[in-house]
Amino acid sequence: MQKTLMEMLIEAGYPKEEMYHPSYGSDLYVYVTPLTTKVIEEWCKAHDYRMAWHCPTFKDQITGKMMYDCAFQWYEN
């Protein structure tokens, strides 16, 4: 079974404390870093997804940093 994007990010060393989601939905927000870019590119390739569609970027209005908004990738155990 393929791993979820959250699992891949955590296994690669991205801290779960820096994973966010909107209160109204299931999108996964992570900061744009070399690590997240590499993992998200691998995840998109494995699923035949396009990054621009499945994980577009936006500028966080609080920190001013760029973030990925990965559709339907947030979950809680």
Secondary structure by P-SEA (a helix, b strand, c coil): ccccaaaaaaaaccccccccccccccbbbbcccaaaaaaaaaaaaaacccccccbbbbbcccccbbbbbcccccccc
